[in-house]
Amino acid sequence: MSFPSDFPHQPGPPCSPPRGAVPIRAFLFDTYGTVCDFYTPFKRALAELAAGKGVIIDAGELAISWRNAYIRSVTRHVARDAPFRPLWELQREDLAALLAQHFPAPVTPDEQAALCATWRRLSPWPDAVPGLTALKRHAFVAPLSNGNTDDMIALARHAGLPWDTILGSSIARRYKPHPEVYLKSVAALNLAPAETCMVAAHQFDLHFAAGLGMQTAFVPRPAEFGGATRPAKLEPGVDYSRAAEIHAEGDWTFVARDFVELAAQYAALAQVP
C-alpha cells in the first residue's frame, strides 16, 4: 500500500537497530490479514446472506471490496485528522454503501449488524496460535491493530489468541498509519521502540514502524485475498490492492514464512531455547 505525496504522515528513514543488537521484549502484530484470515469468513457470510435472499453474487470479490473499503475509511480518517470514532461505525458505513451498490436485494439493519460482527469472528491462520504461543516464551505479544479494544478482545476469545494485552487504536485514539498508534502502544509497555518488533503481512506497517525505530518482521500471507499475489516488481499505475504481498520490499529485521518460523528465527538469534 502506498500513500499519496500529500498524505500528512509519511514513514521516516528506517532506523531499526541492527538485527540481534537489541533484545526484543514485545512482538506487536497487525491483526486483520496478518494474524487472521478475513477473506474466508467474509466470503462465507456474504454467500450465506445471498443464498438466504435467493440472489447471486460474487461473494469473494465482495469480501475483498469490503476489506479494502475499511482500509480507505481509516486512511481518510487519518488524513483528515478526524475525531476518533469506533471502528464498528466505519465498518458499518462501509458495508451499507457496498451493499447498496453491489447487492441485488434489500438488507435490513439487523442483517447488516450481523454481517459486521464477522470482523469479531475471523479465523486465525493455522500457524497463528502456535506461533504466538512460541513467541510468548520470549517476549510480550499483543495486537497493534486498527481494531478497537473491544474488537480485539472479542476476536481473541473467538480465535483463541493468547495476547498479553491489547494495544493499537484505542490506546492512541488514532488509526494507523498515524505515528501515535505505534509510539503510544510502545510507551504503554514502558519500552523503547528498539525493544519492540512490528509483525505484519502489509509492508506499509513495517515502513512506518522502521521509521520510528522499531524492529520489523514481514510474514507474508499468500492466501489473504483468496490466492492472488503481487509480483516482485510492481508496475506503475497498476492497482495491487486485491493481491497479497509475498515479496519483501525492505531490509526488515526478520522475514519468515509464518509465526512458528519467526519464533524459531528469534530463538536462534537470541540463543534461547
Secondary structure, 3 states (H helix, E strand, C coil): CCCCCCCCCCCCCCCCCCCCCCCCCEEEECCECCCEECHHHHHHHHHHHHHHHCCCCCHHHHHHHHHHHHHHHHHHHHHCCCCCCCHHHHHHHHHHHHHHHHCCCCCCHHHHHHHHHHHHCCEECCCHHHHHHHHCCCCEEEEEECCCHHHHHHHHHHHCCCCCCCEEHHHHCCCCCCHHHHHHHHHHCCCCHHHEEEEECCHHHHHHHHHCCCEEEECCCCCCCCCCECCCCCCCCCCCCCCECCCCCCCCCEECCCHHHHHHHHHHHHCCC
